[in-house]
Amino acid sequence: MSSPTLKVGIVGLGRLGQRHAINLAQRVPNAEVVAACSPVPAELDWAASQLGITTGYADYDALLAHPGLDAVFLVTPTSLHADQIIAALRAGKHVFCEKPLSLDLADCLKVEAEAARHPQLTVMIGFVRRFDASYHDAQQKIAQGLIGKPYLVRSQTCDQNDPSGAFMRFAPTSGGIFLDCSVHDIDLARWLLGNPVPKRVYASGTNAIHTGLQAFGDVDNGLATVEFSDGSMASFMASRTMAHGHETLTEVFGTGGRLAVGSNPRLNRVEISDAHGVRNECTPDFYARFADAFLIEAQEFTDAALGRRTLSLTLHDATEATRIGLAMTQAMREARPVEF
């Protein structure tokens, strides 16, 4: 008897949506992409020509009514996430949704409440770094007591500068640099510190290059510190202006040692020795760094939806990442500490 297959509808086929679609269609053996949804005709054409997904919908409700559909993979604007997740659950579909869950805490809680009414359905938010082999190994070492009691996480997401300023078009709806870039670091910090309760946040930022972000209350470089109720802390840096490439770095300090993940962002294992010295090329973007993790993430969702395992993260984790990210944004904009 052949193993069951999860019939998936991919929703949103921009740059990241296409990556997810390729993984689901070609690299996750127990998933089958049976339909695509996008209001952009060129994206549906891409799905048909590149992946053979010939059933396309411009309307999300029409996709949800597709015969035999088991699950949706949402790679859509953040402002749509909460309503699309709720609609899918009410239609009886499993849901994967890219991060963040929402930019509004009330919407996060609405999604949690709706998911609780459908315990037979799997809902997963895409905090992909939890599925990276190095981060997973670090978390396991911390849980085993290798560095004693962890008390400080220092984590950063630094993107290569884009001279075109393409992300400026995204700025009005991104929620700001902390919810866009640091939300992964926030989730990692909670995970690596054992899910402590946030107590207080401090944050500041500057526009080193992209001064137009100021009109949206946003910055191209931000710093934030979170104090937790158990005395542990997390420090975050987010940047959109790196010259050398994409750099994700996380350090965890414990009473018996320290772990660092990503301290040298290498594109590969080639080392160049020339007139400039000894060096390596850097990862160009987040996908180059976490390509394997995106695949493992998709497989975990598929396995969970098919009843083969339980998810390793919860909707509440996603809500807490939004809660902390919102507080960091408020602290930066109001130039004052924010209490929880």
C-alpha positions as CSV (number, residue, x, y, z in Angstrom):
1,M,0.0,0.0,0.0
2,S,1.4,3.4,-1.0
3,S,2.0,6.0,1.7
4,P,-0.6,8.8,1.9
5,T,0.1,12.0,0.2
6,L,-0.8,15.5,1.4
7,K,-2.5,17.5,-1.4
8,V,-1.3,21.1,-1.1
9,G,-2.4,24.4,-2.5
10,I,0.4,27.0,-2.7
11,V,-0.8,30.6,-2.2
12,G,1.5,33.4,-3.2
13,L,4.3,32.7,-5.7
14,G,6.7,35.6,-5.3
15,R,10.4,34.9,-4.7
16,L,10.0,32.9,-1.5
17,G,6.7,31.3,-2.6
18,Q,8.4,29.9,-5.6
19,R,11.1,28.4,-3.4
20,H,8.5,26.7,-1.2
21,A,6.6,25.5,-4.3
22,I,9.8,23.9,-5.7
23,N,10.5,22.1,-2.5
24,L,6.9,20.8,-2.1
25,A,6.6,19.8,-5.8
26,Q,10.0,18.2,-6.2
27,R,11.7,17.5,-2.8
28,V,9.0,16.5,-0.3
29,P,8.0,13.0,-1.3
30,N,4.7,12.8,0.5
31,A,3.4,16.2,-0.6
32,E,1.7,16.9,-3.9
33,V,1.0,20.5,-5.1
34,V,-2.4,20.2,-6.8
35,A,-3.2,23.9,-7.2
36,A,-1.7,27.4,-7.0
37,C,-3.3,30.7,-6.1
38,S,-2.2,34.2,-6.9
39,P,-3.8,37.4,-8.2
40,V,-0.8,37.8,-10.5
41,P,-1.2,35.9,-13.8
42,A,2.5,35.7,-14.4
43,E,2.9,33.8,-11.1
44,L,0.3,31.2,-12.1
45,D,2.0,30.9,-15.5
46,W,5.3,30.2,-13.8
47,A,3.7,27.5,-11.7
48,A,2.2,25.8,-14.8
49,S,5.4,26.1,-17.0
50,Q,8.0,25.3,-14.3
51,L,6.2,22.8,-12.1
52,G,3.3,21.5,-14.1
53,I,0.7,23.0,-11.7
54,T,-1.9,23.7,-14.3
55,T,-4.8,24.4,-11.9
56,G,-4.6,28.0,-10.9
57,Y,-6.9,30.4,-8.9
58,A,-6.9,34.1,-8.6
59,D,-9.3,33.9,-5.7
60,Y,-8.3,32.4,-2.4
61,D,-11.9,31.1,-1.5
62,A,-12.0,29.3,-4.9
63,L,-8.7,27.6,-4.0
64,L,-10.1,26.4,-0.7
65,A,-13.0,24.8,-2.6
66,H,-10.6,22.8,-4.8
67,P,-11.7,19.1,-4.8
68,G,-9.6,17.0,-2.5
69,L,-7.4,19.8,-1.1
70,D,-5.8,18.9,2.2
71,A,-3.7,21.9,3.1
72,V,-2.6,25.4,2.1
73,F,0.9,26.9,2.1
74,L,0.5,30.6,2.6
75,V,3.4,32.8,1.3
76,T,1.4,36.0,1.2
77,P,1.6,39.6,2.6
78,T,1.6,39.6,6.4
79,S,-1.6,41.7,6.5
80,L,-3.5,38.7,5.0
81,H,-2.1,36.0,7.2
82,A,-4.6,35.9,10.1
83,D,-7.8,36.0,7.9
84,Q,-6.4,33.5,5.5
85,I,-5.4,31.0,8.2
86,I,-8.9,31.3,9.8
87,A,-10.6,30.8,6.5
88,A,-8.5,27.7,5.8
89,L,-9.2,26.2,9.2
90,R,-13.0,26.8,8.8
91,A,-12.7,25.0,5.4
92,G,-11.1,22.1,7.1
93,K,-7.5,22.6,5.7
94,H,-4.2,22.2,7.4
95,V,-2.2,25.5,7.2
96,F,1.4,26.4,6.8
97,C,2.0,30.2,6.9
98,E,5.2,32.2,6.5
99,K,6.2,34.4,9.5
100,P,5.2,36.5,11.1
101,L,1.7,35.3,12.2
102,S,0.4,38.9,12.2
103,L,1.5,42.4,12.9
104,D,-1.5,42.7,15.3
105,L,-1.5,40.9,18.6
106,A,-5.3,40.7,18.7
107,D,-5.2,38.9,15.3
108,C,-2.6,36.4,16.6
109,L,-4.9,35.6,19.5
110,K,-7.9,35.2,17.2
111,V,-5.9,32.7,15.1
112,E,-4.9,30.8,18.3
113,A,-8.6,30.6,19.4
114,E,-9.7,29.4,16.0
115,A,-7.0,26.8,15.8
116,A,-8.1,25.5,19.3
117,R,-11.6,24.8,17.7
118,H,-9.9,22.6,15.1
119,P,-7.5,20.4,17.1
120,Q,-7.5,17.8,14.3
121,L,-5.8,20.4,11.9
122,T,-2.1,21.3,11.8
123,V,-1.2,25.0,11.9
124,M,2.5,25.9,11.5
125,I,4.2,29.3,11.2
126,G,7.5,29.3,9.3
127,F,10.2,30.0,11.9
128,V,12.7,28.3,9.6
129,R,15.8,28.8,11.7
130,R,14.6,26.2,14.2
131,F,15.0,23.6,11.4
132,D,18.6,24.6,10.6
133,A,21.0,21.8,11.5
134,S,23.4,24.1,13.4
135,Y,20.7,25.9,15.4
136,H,19.0,22.5,16.2
137,D,22.4,21.2,17.4
138,A,23.0,24.2,19.6
139,Q,19.5,23.9,21.2
140,Q,20.2,20.3,21.9
141,K,23.5,21.1,23.5
142,I,21.9,23.7,25.7
143,A,19.1,21.4,26.8
144,Q,21.8,18.8,27.7
145,G,23.5,21.4,30.0
146,L,26.7,21.8,27.9
147,I,27.0,25.5,28.7
148,G,25.3,25.4,32.1
149,K,22.3,27.7,32.6
150,P,21.8,30.1,29.6
151,Y,21.3,33.7,30.6
152,L,22.0,35.8,27.5
153,V,21.3,35.5,23.8
154,R,22.9,37.9,21.4
155,S,21.5,37.5,17.9
156,Q,21.5,39.4,14.6
157,T,20.0,39.4,11.2
158,C,22.0,41.5,8.8
159,D,21.0,41.7,5.1
160,Q,23.3,42.8,2.3
161,N,22.6,46.4,1.2
162,D,20.3,46.7,-1.8
163,P,21.2,49.9,-3.6
164,S,17.9,49.8,-5.5
165,G,16.0,50.1,-2.2
166,A,13.5,47.5,-3.3
167,F,12.4,46.9,0.2
168,M,11.2,50.5,0.4
169,R,8.1,49.3,-1.5
170,F,7.5,46.8,1.3
171,A,8.1,49.4,4.1
172,P,4.5,50.6,4.4
173,T,3.3,47.1,5.3
174,S,6.4,45.4,6.8
175,G,5.7,46.3,10.4
176,G,9.3,47.7,10.7
177,I,12.7,46.2,10.9
178,F,12.1,44.3,14.1
179,L,9.0,42.5,12.9
180,D,10.5,41.9,9.5
181,C,14.0,40.9,10.3
182,S,14.4,40.3,14.0
183,V,11.3,38.2,14.5
184,H,13.4,35.1,13.7
185,D,16.0,36.1,16.3
186,I,13.2,36.7,18.9
187,D,11.8,33.2,18.3
188,L,15.3,31.8,18.6
189,A,16.0,33.6,21.8
190,R,12.9,32.3,23.4
191,W,13.6,28.8,22.2
192,L,17.2,28.8,23.3
193,L,16.5,30.3,26.7
194,G,13.7,27.9,27.5
195,N,10.7,30.2,26.7
196,P,11.0,32.8,29.4
197,V,8.4,35.5,29.9
198,P,9.3,39.0,28.6
199,K,9.5,41.7,31.2
200,R,10.9,44.9,29.6
201,V,12.2,46.1,26.2
202,Y,14.6,48.8,25.1
203,A,15.2,49.7,21.5
204,S,16.8,52.3,19.2
205,G,17.6,52.7,15.5
206,T,19.1,54.8,12.8
207,N,18.9,55.2,9.1
208,A,22.5,54.9,7.9
209,I,21.7,54.8,4.2
210,H,18.0,54.5,3.4
211,T,16.7,57.7,5.0
212,G,13.3,57.4,3.3
213,L,12.4,54.7,5.8
214,Q,11.9,57.5,8.4
215,A,8.6,58.4,6.8
216,F,7.3,54.9,7.8
217,G,8.7,55.1,11.4
218,D,11.3,52.5,10.3
219,V,15.1,52.3,10.3
220,D,17.7,50.5,8.3
221,N,19.7,49.5,11.4
222,G,18.1,48.7,14.8
223,L,19.2,47.5,18.2
224,A,17.0,46.1,21.0
225,T,17.4,44.5,24.4
226,V,14.7,42.3,26.1
227,E,14.8,41.6,29.8
228,F,12.9,38.4,30.8
229,S,11.2,37.8,34.2
230,D,13.6,35.0,35.1
231,G,16.6,37.4,34.8
232,S,17.8,36.2,31.4
233,M,18.3,38.7,28.6
234,A,18.4,38.9,24.8
235,S,20.1,41.5,22.6
236,F,19.2,41.9,19.0
237,M,20.7,43.7,16.0
238,A,19.0,44.1,12.6
239,S,20.5,45.7,9.5
240,R,19.7,46.2,5.9
241,T,23.0,47.8,5.0
242,M,25.7,45.1,5.1
243,A,28.4,45.5,2.4
244,H,29.6,41.9,2.4
245,G,26.4,39.8,2.2
246,H,23.9,38.3,4.5
247,E,25.0,37.5,8.1
248,T,22.9,35.6,10.6
249,L,24.8,35.2,13.9
250,T,23.6,34.0,17.3
251,E,25.6,33.6,20.5
252,V,24.3,32.0,23.7
253,F,26.1,32.7,26.9
254,G,25.7,30.2,29.8
255,T,27.1,29.9,33.3
256,G,29.4,27.2,32.0
257,G,30.3,28.3,28.5
258,R,29.2,29.9,25.2
259,L,27.9,28.7,21.9
260,A,28.0,30.6,18.6
261,V,26.1,29.8,15.4
262,G,27.1,31.5,12.2
263,S,30.1,33.6,13.4
264,N,31.7,33.3,9.9
265,P,29.0,33.5,7.2
266,R,30.7,31.4,4.6
267,L,29.0,30.8,1.2
268,N,31.0,27.5,1.0
269,R,34.2,25.9,2.1
270,V,36.4,27.7,-0.5
271,E,39.2,29.9,1.0
272,I,40.7,32.5,-1.2
273,S,44.3,33.7,-0.7
274,D,45.3,36.6,-2.8
275,A,46.6,40.2,-2.7
276,H,43.7,41.1,-0.4
277,G,44.7,38.5,2.2
278,V,42.9,35.2,3.2
279,R,39.2,35.3,2.9
280,N,36.0,33.5,2.0
281,E,32.9,34.6,0.1
282,C,29.8,35.4,2.1
283,T,26.2,34.0,1.9
284,P,24.4,36.5,-0.4
285,D,20.9,36.2,1.2
286,F,18.8,34.4,3.8
287,Y,17.7,31.7,1.4
288,A,21.3,30.7,0.5
289,R,22.0,30.4,4.3
290,F,18.8,28.4,5.2
291,A,17.9,26.5,2.0
292,D,18.2,23.1,3.7
293,A,16.2,24.3,6.7
294,F,13.3,25.4,4.4
295,L,13.1,21.9,3.1
296,I,13.2,20.3,6.5
297,E,10.5,22.7,7.7
298,A,8.2,21.7,4.8
299,Q,8.7,18.0,5.5
300,E,7.9,18.5,9.2
301,F,4.6,20.3,8.3
302,T,3.7,17.6,5.8
303,D,4.5,14.8,8.3
304,A,2.5,16.5,11.0
305,A,-0.5,17.1,8.8
306,L,-0.4,13.4,7.8
307,G,-0.4,12.4,11.5
308,R,3.1,11.1,11.5
309,R,4.5,13.4,14.2
310,T,3.7,16.5,16.3
311,L,5.0,19.9,15.5
312,S,8.1,21.1,17.3
313,L,6.8,24.7,17.7
314,T,3.4,26.2,18.5
315,L,1.1,29.0,17.5
316,H,1.7,30.5,20.9
317,D,5.4,30.8,19.9
318,A,4.5,32.8,16.9
319,T,2.2,35.1,19.0
320,E,5.0,35.7,21.5
321,A,7.4,36.6,18.7
322,T,4.9,39.2,17.5
323,R,4.2,40.5,21.0
324,I,7.9,41.1,21.6
325,G,8.6,42.5,18.1
326,L,5.7,45.0,18.6
327,A,7.1,46.1,21.9
328,M,10.6,46.6,20.4
329,T,9.1,48.7,17.6
330,Q,7.2,50.8,20.2
331,A,10.2,51.3,22.3
332,M,12.3,52.5,19.4
333,R,9.6,54.9,18.1
334,E,8.8,56.3,21.5
335,A,12.4,56.4,22.7
336,R,11.4,54.8,26.0
337,P,11.4,51.4,27.7
338,V,8.3,49.3,27.2
339,E,7.0,47.1,30.0
340,F,5.0,43.9,29.3
